[in-house]
Amino acid sequence: MAIKGSLREASLPDVLQLLAMGQKTGCLSVTDRSNFGYIYFDRGRISYASIVNRRDRLGDMLVKAAVLTQAELDGAIDVQGTQHRHKRLGEILIERQILSREELHRYIRIQIEEAVYYLFTWTQGTFSFEADIRPDEHDFLVSINPESLLLEGARRVDEWSLIEKKVPSFDVIFGVDDGRLAASEAQWTPLQEQLLPLIDGRRDVTALIDVSGAGEFEVGKALYGLATAGFLHIIGKSKPVDEVALEARVEEHRNLGAAFYKTGMYEEATREFRRVVELQENDVQARFFLSLVAMREGRWSEAVLTLREAASQPMARAAVYHNLAYALERLGHHDEAREALAEAARRGGTEDPRTRISLGVLALKRGDLAEADETLASARSLFGKRVPPPAWFHYSALAAALRDDLERAVTLVTEGLAAHPRGPVLCNTLAVLFERRGDLAAACQAAERGLTENGALPQLHKNMGDALYGAGRYNEALEAYQRAIKLNPALGDDVYCKLGNIRYKWQEKDQAMAYWERALALNPDNQSLRANLDLVRSLPA
């Protein structure tokens, strides 16, 4: 369940303490006007933090610490911009043997701590915590006890309240009192000496932060000292956002939308990507993300419409058609889905394992088990030395199980869980396989493992109930089924059938009939259930 609130009512340090004490795992999103940041937690400890549209300070920190030269940093940034746009700067520095992995992790920890300290200064926005959301796989993760940051964070918050009296916002532009400066014999800090030549009446505070490479707090503190001593005065503000170049506005909305999507804030993500489309009608990526939000929320028809709009653009890539196929498949339009996959293969090459997996899934849906098994097996070879995603293990095991090869199915899912230990769907698949094999204790154990990773999956509760029901543990089965239908009231008629059976065993006829009637409403073609219900109705009270 999400935790939401206003920073006016609950300070960020209080929220961090709450999440730490509860040993929560997930993402805390923080907004303050047009700013957006997020902090990831892993069992109550901070694992990652970042602020959107904020210059990455890692390279600047490394240069200031003399770990690398400015030339080395510029070279790595150039490689990132021209050859590896999606690769982290730190990874490029390691590959170029400029930086060791140990040094990188040490400075990333500092970078994450600085991001959290800066978020502490936000007092007017909102926060939202979504459980079980984790950082991208390519993010470098740390493990920081939030309480270790609270004392330093409190000190900075106190100082920031003073700094704001002289530096009220990051869009102010300072001018230098040259006469007073020339007559002064004051001793400047190294950062103040660096900043003074940069204060030219054109750069605002944000620009000074970017060009100096220092953090917001350090620059604010340095400017506060100079302004308090009378060497600086505010001469104006920089241009508002709506006067900035169109491309910059588009990029800002795009970055915010991606951050909102990544942290599960889908309504906000939709708002930002729609703004991108308003500003740049032919933007494929924005429509692609809008379709992802629609699919996350189960709005499959809307996803298909949005993806068709994206596919109509000349720059549409294979991923657009691949997702279109997935949305069509969920709607039961298997022939159209196959056509979309064929187009994805044409645009992305026939050796794309994701396309091959999707073709295997479509074969499963058609009931062509031999083709599905063969196609999924060929998809694995396309991954080479890479580990296939959880979906491959799930569907490959399903194909094997439907061909009555339960042992191979169990082996596949076990291998998948070894590669993806936090895979609740694979745990669910394993529970079903064990139940079919008659090993009810192992089925319960697999379902319990999945529920520890994600207790919000109704199918896991349902399959836990099936294993308990088969073992005759009806009290526990009833509780598991009730949790399942609370999460998804339309999960399936078989859940309500078994709930009715349990109540009938306990001679609770009225409750049993209510469950059976619900089952029949979900599946009117269940003739055996209809006959049993008619029989029970005819019995004397």
C-alpha positions as CSV (number, residue, x, y, z in Angstrom):
1,M,0.0,0.0,0.0
2,A,1.3,3.4,-0.9
3,I,2.2,6.0,1.8
4,K,1.5,9.6,0.7
5,G,1.5,12.9,2.4
6,S,2.6,16.6,2.4
7,L,6.1,17.7,3.5
8,R,4.3,20.5,5.4
9,E,2.7,17.9,7.7
10,A,5.6,15.4,7.9
11,S,9.2,16.2,7.3
12,L,11.3,14.1,5.1
13,P,13.6,13.0,8.0
14,D,10.5,11.7,9.8
15,V,9.4,9.8,6.8
16,L,12.9,8.2,6.4
17,Q,12.9,7.2,10.1
18,L,9.4,5.6,9.6
19,L,10.6,3.6,6.5
20,A,13.8,2.5,8.3
21,M,12.0,1.3,11.4
22,G,9.5,-0.6,9.2
23,Q,12.4,-2.1,7.2
24,K,10.5,-1.2,4.0
25,T,11.6,-2.0,0.5
26,G,10.5,0.4,-2.3
27,C,10.8,3.9,-3.7
28,L,10.1,7.2,-1.9
29,S,9.3,9.9,-4.5
30,V,9.5,13.5,-3.4
31,T,8.2,16.6,-5.3
32,D,8.7,20.3,-4.6
33,R,7.1,22.5,-7.2
34,S,8.8,21.5,-10.5
35,N,11.5,19.5,-8.8
36,F,11.4,15.7,-8.4
37,G,13.7,13.3,-6.5
38,Y,13.5,9.7,-5.3
39,I,15.1,7.5,-2.7
40,Y,15.1,3.7,-2.9
41,F,15.0,1.5,0.2
42,D,16.0,-2.1,0.6
43,R,14.8,-3.5,3.9
44,G,14.9,-0.1,5.6
45,R,18.3,1.0,4.2
46,I,18.9,3.5,1.5
47,S,20.2,1.8,-1.7
48,Y,20.0,4.6,-4.2
49,A,18.9,8.3,-4.5
50,S,18.7,10.8,-7.3
51,I,17.2,14.1,-8.4
52,V,15.7,14.5,-11.9
53,N,17.0,17.3,-14.2
54,R,19.9,17.8,-11.8
55,R,23.4,17.7,-13.2
56,D,25.3,14.5,-12.3
57,R,27.9,15.6,-9.8
58,L,29.9,12.4,-9.9
59,G,32.4,13.6,-12.5
60,D,32.8,16.9,-10.8
61,M,33.5,15.2,-7.5
62,L,36.1,12.9,-9.0
63,V,37.9,15.9,-10.6
64,K,37.9,17.9,-7.4
65,A,39.2,14.9,-5.4
66,A,42.0,14.6,-8.0
67,V,40.9,11.1,-8.8
68,L,40.9,12.0,-12.5
69,T,41.7,15.0,-14.6
70,Q,39.2,17.3,-16.4
71,A,40.5,16.0,-19.7
72,E,39.8,12.4,-18.7
73,L,36.3,13.3,-17.6
74,D,35.6,15.3,-20.8
75,G,36.8,12.3,-22.8
76,A,34.5,9.9,-21.0
77,I,31.5,12.2,-21.4
78,D,32.3,12.5,-25.1
79,V,32.3,8.7,-25.4
80,Q,29.0,8.5,-23.4
81,G,27.4,11.1,-25.7
82,T,28.5,9.6,-29.0
83,Q,28.8,5.8,-28.4
84,H,27.1,4.7,-25.2
85,R,24.2,7.0,-24.5
86,H,22.6,4.5,-22.1
87,K,25.7,3.6,-20.2
88,R,26.6,5.1,-16.8
89,L,29.5,7.5,-16.7
90,G,31.1,5.5,-13.9
91,E,31.0,2.3,-16.0
92,I,32.8,4.1,-18.9
93,L,35.5,5.3,-16.5
94,I,36.1,1.8,-15.3
95,E,36.2,0.4,-18.8
96,R,38.8,3.0,-19.8
97,Q,40.8,2.0,-16.7
98,I,40.7,5.6,-15.3
99,L,38.9,4.6,-12.2
100,S,38.7,1.5,-10.0
101,R,35.3,0.0,-9.1
102,E,36.1,0.5,-5.4
103,E,36.7,4.2,-5.9
104,L,33.6,4.5,-8.0
105,H,31.4,2.9,-5.2
106,R,32.9,5.2,-2.6
107,Y,32.1,8.4,-4.5
108,I,28.7,7.1,-5.6
109,R,27.9,6.7,-1.9
110,I,28.9,10.3,-1.4
111,Q,26.8,11.4,-4.4
112,I,23.7,9.5,-3.0
113,E,24.2,11.1,0.5
114,E,24.4,14.5,-1.1
115,A,21.2,13.9,-3.0
116,V,19.4,12.9,0.3
117,Y,20.8,16.0,2.1
118,Y,19.5,18.2,-0.6
119,L,16.1,16.6,-0.5
120,F,16.0,17.4,3.2
121,T,15.8,21.0,2.3
122,W,12.5,20.6,0.5
123,T,9.6,21.6,2.7
124,Q,6.7,22.5,0.5
125,G,6.1,19.5,-1.7
126,T,4.6,16.0,-1.4
127,F,6.0,12.5,-0.9
128,S,4.8,9.1,-2.0
129,F,6.2,5.7,-1.1
130,E,5.5,2.7,-3.3
131,A,6.5,-0.7,-2.0
132,D,8.6,-3.3,-3.9
133,I,9.8,-0.9,-6.6
134,R,13.5,-1.3,-7.2
135,P,16.2,0.8,-9.1
136,D,17.2,-0.1,-12.6
137,E,19.6,-3.0,-12.9
138,H,22.4,-0.7,-14.2
139,D,22.3,1.7,-11.1
140,F,25.1,1.3,-8.7
141,L,23.6,0.5,-5.3
142,V,24.8,1.2,-1.8
143,S,23.5,0.3,1.7
144,I,23.1,3.3,4.0
145,N,21.4,3.5,7.4
146,P,19.1,6.6,7.1
147,E,19.7,7.4,10.7
148,S,23.3,8.0,10.0
149,L,22.3,10.9,7.7
150,L,19.8,12.6,10.0
151,L,22.2,14.6,12.1
152,E,24.1,16.1,9.2
153,G,20.8,16.6,7.3
154,A,19.3,18.5,10.3
155,R,22.4,20.7,10.4
156,R,22.1,21.5,6.7
157,V,18.4,22.3,7.0
158,D,19.1,24.8,9.8
159,E,21.8,26.4,7.7
160,W,19.7,26.4,4.6
161,S,17.0,28.4,6.4
162,L,19.6,31.1,6.9
163,I,21.0,30.8,3.4
164,E,17.6,31.4,1.9
165,K,17.5,34.9,3.4
166,K,20.3,35.9,0.9
167,V,19.8,33.2,-1.8
168,P,16.0,33.0,-2.0
169,S,15.8,30.9,-5.1
170,F,18.1,29.3,-7.7
171,D,16.8,31.6,-10.5
172,V,18.2,34.8,-9.0
173,I,21.2,36.5,-10.7
174,F,23.9,38.2,-8.6
175,G,26.1,41.1,-9.4
176,V,29.5,41.8,-7.8
177,D,30.3,45.1,-6.0
178,D,33.7,45.5,-7.7
179,G,34.7,48.6,-5.7
180,R,34.0,46.9,-2.3
181,L,35.7,43.8,-3.5
182,A,38.9,45.6,-4.6
183,A,39.1,47.5,-1.3
184,S,38.6,44.4,0.8
185,E,41.4,42.2,2.4
186,A,39.0,39.4,3.3
187,Q,40.1,35.8,2.9
188,W,37.9,33.8,0.6
189,T,37.2,30.1,0.8
190,P,38.4,28.1,-2.3
191,L,34.9,27.8,-3.6
192,Q,34.2,31.6,-3.2
193,E,37.5,32.3,-5.1
194,Q,36.2,30.0,-7.8
195,L,32.7,31.5,-7.9
196,L,33.6,35.3,-7.9
197,P,34.9,35.3,-11.5
198,L,31.8,33.3,-12.6
199,I,29.4,35.9,-11.2
200,D,29.0,38.0,-14.4
201,G,25.4,39.4,-14.1
202,R,24.1,36.7,-16.5
203,R,24.5,33.4,-14.7
204,D,21.8,32.5,-12.2
205,V,22.5,30.3,-9.1
206,T,21.6,27.1,-11.1
207,A,24.2,28.0,-13.7
208,L,26.8,28.8,-11.0
209,I,26.2,25.3,-9.5
210,D,26.6,23.7,-12.9
211,V,29.7,25.5,-14.0
212,S,31.4,25.2,-10.6
213,G,30.7,21.5,-10.3
214,A,29.9,22.0,-6.6
215,G,26.7,21.0,-4.8
216,E,23.7,23.2,-4.1
217,F,24.4,23.4,-0.4
218,E,28.1,24.4,-0.9
219,V,27.4,27.0,-3.5
220,G,24.5,28.4,-1.5
221,K,26.7,28.7,1.6
222,A,29.5,30.4,-0.4
223,L,27.1,32.9,-1.9
224,Y,25.5,33.5,1.5
225,G,28.8,34.5,2.9
226,L,29.6,36.8,0.0
227,A,26.2,38.5,0.1
228,T,26.2,38.9,3.9
229,A,29.5,40.7,3.7
230,G,28.1,43.0,1.0
231,F,30.1,41.9,-1.9
232,L,27.0,40.6,-3.9
233,H,23.6,41.9,-4.6
234,I,20.6,40.5,-6.5
235,I,20.2,42.2,-9.9
236,G,17.4,40.1,-11.4
237,K,16.1,36.6,-12.3
238,S,16.7,34.3,-15.2
239,K,14.0,33.7,-17.8
240,P,11.0,31.5,-16.8
241,V,10.7,28.0,-18.1
242,D,8.1,28.9,-20.8
243,E,10.7,31.2,-22.5
244,V,13.3,28.5,-22.7
245,A,13.9,26.7,-26.0
246,L,11.3,24.2,-27.0
247,E,13.7,21.2,-27.0
248,A,14.8,22.0,-23.4
249,R,11.1,22.0,-22.3
250,V,10.4,18.7,-24.1
251,E,13.5,17.1,-22.5
252,E,12.4,18.3,-19.0
253,H,8.9,16.9,-19.4
254,R,10.4,13.7,-20.8
255,N,12.8,13.2,-17.9
256,L,10.1,13.9,-15.3
257,G,7.8,11.5,-17.1
258,A,10.4,8.7,-17.1
259,A,11.2,9.3,-13.4
260,F,7.5,9.3,-12.5
261,Y,7.0,6.1,-14.5
262,K,10.0,4.4,-12.9
263,T,8.7,5.1,-9.4
264,G,5.1,3.9,-10.1
265,M,3.5,7.4,-10.2
266,Y,1.6,6.7,-13.4
267,E,-0.9,9.6,-13.3
268,E,2.0,12.1,-13.0
269,A,3.9,10.2,-15.8
270,T,0.9,10.4,-18.1
271,R,0.6,14.1,-17.5
272,E,4.3,14.7,-18.4
273,F,4.3,12.6,-21.5
274,R,1.1,14.1,-22.8
275,R,2.8,17.5,-22.5
276,V,5.6,16.1,-24.6
277,V,3.1,15.1,-27.3
278,E,1.5,18.5,-27.1
279,L,4.9,20.2,-27.7
280,Q,6.2,17.7,-30.2
281,E,3.4,15.9,-31.9
282,N,5.5,13.3,-33.7
283,D,7.4,12.1,-30.6
284,V,7.4,8.3,-30.6
285,Q,9.0,7.8,-27.2
286,A,6.4,9.8,-25.4
287,R,3.6,7.7,-26.9
288,F,5.6,4.5,-26.1
289,F,5.7,5.5,-22.5
290,L,2.0,6.4,-22.5
291,S,1.2,2.9,-23.8
292,L,3.4,1.4,-21.0
293,V,1.3,3.3,-18.4
294,A,-1.9,2.1,-20.0
295,M,-0.7,-1.5,-20.0
296,R,0.4,-1.3,-16.4
297,E,-3.1,-0.2,-15.5
298,G,-4.7,-2.9,-17.7
299,R,-6.2,-0.5,-20.3
300,W,-5.3,-2.7,-23.2
301,S,-7.5,-1.1,-25.9
302,E,-6.0,2.3,-25.1
303,A,-2.5,0.9,-25.2
304,V,-3.2,-0.6,-28.7
305,L,-4.5,2.8,-29.9
306,T,-1.5,4.7,-28.6
307,L,1.0,2.2,-30.0
308,R,-0.6,2.3,-33.4
309,E,-0.2,6.1,-33.3
310,A,3.5,5.6,-32.4
311,A,3.9,2.9,-35.1
312,S,2.6,5.4,-37.7
313,Q,5.7,7.5,-37.2
314,P,8.7,6.9,-39.5
315,M,11.1,6.5,-36.6
316,A,9.1,3.8,-34.8
317,R,11.4,1.0,-33.6
318,A,10.9,-2.7,-33.1
319,A,10.0,-2.2,-29.4
320,V,6.8,-0.3,-30.5
321,Y,5.6,-3.3,-32.5
322,H,6.7,-5.8,-29.9
323,N,4.6,-4.1,-27.3
324,L,1.7,-3.7,-29.7
325,A,1.8,-7.4,-30.2
326,Y,1.7,-7.9,-26.4
327,A,-1.3,-5.6,-26.0
328,L,-3.1,-7.3,-28.9
329,E,-2.4,-10.7,-27.4
330,R,-3.9,-9.6,-24.1
331,L,-7.1,-8.6,-26.0
332,G,-7.2,-12.0,-27.7
333,H,-6.3,-10.7,-31.2
334,H,-3.7,-13.3,-31.9
335,D,-3.5,-13.0,-35.7
336,E,-2.9,-9.2,-35.4
337,A,-0.4,-9.8,-32.7
338,R,1.5,-12.2,-34.9
339,E,1.6,-9.6,-37.7
340,A,2.9,-7.0,-35.3
341,L,5.7,-9.4,-34.2
342,A,6.6,-10.0,-37.8
343,E,7.0,-6.3,-38.2
344,A,9.1,-6.1,-35.0
345,A,11.3,-8.9,-36.4
346,R,11.8,-6.9,-39.7
347,R,12.8,-3.8,-37.8
348,G,14.8,-5.3,-35.1
349,G,16.2,-8.4,-36.8
350,T,15.1,-12.0,-36.7
351,E,17.7,-12.7,-33.9
352,D,15.9,-10.8,-31.2
353,P,15.2,-13.3,-28.4
354,R,12.3,-11.2,-27.0
355,T,10.4,-11.4,-30.3
356,R,11.0,-15.2,-30.3
357,I,9.7,-15.5,-26.8
358,S,6.5,-13.6,-27.8
359,L,6.0,-15.9,-30.8
360,G,6.3,-18.9,-28.4
361,V,3.7,-17.3,-26.1
362,L,1.3,-16.9,-29.0
363,A,1.8,-20.5,-30.0
364,L,0.9,-21.4,-26.4
365,K,-2.3,-19.3,-26.6
366,R,-3.3,-21.1,-29.9
367,G,-2.7,-24.5,-28.2
368,D,0.2,-25.4,-30.5
369,L,2.3,-26.9,-27.7
370,A,5.0,-28.4,-29.9
371,E,5.6,-25.2,-31.8
372,A,5.6,-23.2,-28.5
373,D,8.2,-25.5,-26.9
374,E,10.4,-25.4,-30.0
375,T,10.2,-21.6,-30.4
376,L,11.0,-20.9,-26.8
377,A,13.9,-23.3,-26.9
378,S,15.3,-21.5,-29.9
379,A,14.8,-18.2,-28.1
380,R,17.2,-19.3,-25.3
381,S,20.1,-19.9,-27.7
382,L,19.7,-16.3,-29.0
383,F,20.6,-15.0,-25.5
384,G,24.0,-16.5,-25.8
385,K,25.8,-16.3,-22.4
386,R,23.2,-13.9,-21.0
387,V,20.6,-15.2,-18.6
388,P,17.1,-15.2,-20.1
389,P,14.4,-13.0,-18.3
390,P,11.9,-14.6,-15.9
391,A,9.2,-14.6,-18.6
392,W,11.3,-17.1,-20.6
393,F,11.6,-19.6,-17.7
394,H,7.8,-19.2,-16.9
395,Y,6.5,-19.8,-20.4
396,S,9.1,-22.6,-21.1
397,A,8.0,-24.4,-17.9
398,L,4.4,-23.9,-18.8
399,A,4.9,-25.4,-22.3
400,A,6.7,-28.4,-20.7
401,A,4.0,-28.9,-18.1
402,L,1.2,-28.7,-20.7
403,R,3.1,-31.5,-22.6
404,D,3.0,-33.5,-19.4
405,D,6.7,-33.2,-18.7
406,L,6.4,-32.0,-15.1
407,E,10.0,-32.9,-14.2
408,R,11.5,-30.6,-17.0
409,A,9.0,-27.9,-16.0
410,V,10.2,-28.0,-12.4
411,T,13.8,-28.0,-13.5
412,L,13.3,-24.9,-15.7
413,V,11.5,-22.9,-12.9
414,T,14.2,-23.9,-10.4
415,E,16.9,-22.7,-12.7
416,G,14.9,-19.5,-13.3
417,L,14.7,-18.8,-9.5
418,A,18.4,-19.4,-9.2
419,A,19.0,-16.7,-11.8
420,H,16.1,-14.4,-10.6
421,P,15.7,-15.1,-6.8
422,R,13.3,-12.3,-6.4
423,G,10.8,-13.6,-8.9
424,P,7.3,-14.0,-7.4
425,V,5.8,-15.1,-10.7
426,L,8.3,-17.9,-10.9
427,C,7.6,-18.9,-7.3
428,N,3.9,-19.0,-8.3
429,T,4.7,-21.2,-11.3
430,L,6.7,-23.6,-9.1
431,A,3.8,-23.8,-6.5
432,V,1.4,-24.8,-9.3
433,L,3.8,-27.4,-10.6
434,F,4.4,-28.9,-7.2
435,E,0.6,-29.0,-6.6
436,R,0.1,-30.8,-9.8
437,R,2.8,-33.3,-8.9
438,G,1.1,-33.9,-5.6
439,D,3.8,-32.4,-3.4
440,L,1.6,-30.1,-1.4
441,A,4.2,-29.2,1.2
442,A,6.6,-28.0,-1.5
443,A,3.8,-26.1,-3.2
444,C,3.1,-24.2,0.1
445,Q,6.7,-23.5,0.5
446,A,7.1,-22.1,-3.0
447,A,4.0,-19.9,-2.6
448,E,5.2,-18.6,0.7
449,R,8.5,-17.7,-0.9
450,G,6.7,-15.7,-3.6
451,L,4.5,-13.9,-1.0
452,T,7.6,-12.7,0.9
453,E,8.7,-11.0,-2.3
454,N,5.3,-9.6,-3.4
455,G,2.2,-10.1,-1.2
456,A,0.1,-8.2,-3.6
457,L,-0.2,-10.9,-6.2
458,P,-3.7,-12.5,-5.9
459,Q,-2.7,-15.6,-7.9
460,L,-0.1,-16.4,-5.3
461,H,-2.6,-16.4,-2.5
462,K,-5.0,-18.4,-4.6
463,N,-2.4,-21.1,-5.3
464,M,-1.4,-21.1,-1.7
465,G,-5.1,-21.8,-1.0
466,D,-5.2,-24.6,-3.5
467,A,-2.2,-26.4,-1.9
468,L,-3.7,-26.0,1.6
469,Y,-7.1,-27.1,0.3
470,G,-5.6,-30.2,-1.2
471,A,-3.9,-31.0,2.1
472,G,-7.2,-30.7,4.0
473,R,-6.1,-27.5,5.9
474,Y,-9.4,-25.8,5.3
475,N,-9.1,-23.0,7.8
476,E,-5.8,-21.8,6.3
477,A,-7.1,-22.4,2.8
478,L,-10.1,-20.2,3.5
479,E,-7.9,-17.3,4.7
480,A,-5.7,-17.6,1.6
481,Y,-8.6,-17.6,-0.8
482,Q,-10.2,-14.6,1.0
483,R,-6.9,-12.7,0.6
484,A,-6.9,-13.6,-3.1
485,I,-10.4,-12.3,-3.8
486,K,-9.8,-9.2,-1.8
487,L,-7.0,-8.3,-4.1
488,N,-8.9,-9.4,-7.2
489,P,-12.7,-10.1,-6.8
490,A,-12.9,-11.5,-10.3
491,L,-9.9,-13.9,-10.0
492,G,-11.9,-17.0,-11.1
493,D,-14.9,-19.1,-10.5
494,D,-12.8,-22.0,-9.0
495,V,-11.8,-19.8,-6.0
496,Y,-15.5,-19.2,-5.1
497,C,-16.3,-22.9,-5.8
498,K,-13.8,-24.0,-3.2
499,L,-14.8,-21.3,-0.7
500,G,-18.3,-22.6,-1.1
501,N,-17.2,-26.2,-0.6
502,I,-15.4,-25.2,2.6
503,R,-18.4,-23.4,4.0
504,Y,-20.6,-26.4,3.1
505,K,-18.3,-28.8,4.8
506,W,-18.7,-26.6,7.9
507,Q,-22.5,-26.8,7.4
508,E,-22.7,-23.1,6.6
509,K,-25.2,-23.5,3.8
510,D,-26.2,-19.9,3.2
511,Q,-22.6,-18.7,2.9
512,A,-21.7,-21.7,0.7
513,M,-24.5,-20.9,-1.7
514,A,-23.5,-17.2,-1.8
515,Y,-20.0,-18.2,-2.9
516,W,-21.3,-20.7,-5.5
517,E,-23.7,-18.1,-6.9
518,R,-20.7,-15.8,-7.3
519,A,-18.8,-18.5,-9.0
520,L,-21.7,-19.1,-11.4
521,A,-21.9,-15.3,-12.2
522,L,-18.2,-15.4,-13.2
523,N,-18.7,-18.6,-15.3
524,P,-22.3,-19.2,-16.4
525,D,-21.2,-22.2,-18.5
526,N,-20.2,-24.3,-15.4
527,Q,-23.1,-26.7,-15.7
528,S,-21.9,-29.1,-12.9
529,L,-21.8,-26.2,-10.4
530,R,-25.3,-25.1,-11.6
531,A,-26.6,-28.6,-11.0
532,N,-25.0,-28.8,-7.5
533,L,-26.4,-25.4,-6.6
534,D,-29.9,-26.5,-7.7
535,L,-29.6,-29.7,-5.7
536,V,-28.6,-27.8,-2.5
537,R,-31.5,-25.4,-3.0
538,S,-33.9,-28.2,-3.2
539,L,-32.8,-29.8,0.1
540,P,-34.9,-29.0,3.2
541,A,-33.6,-26.3,5.5
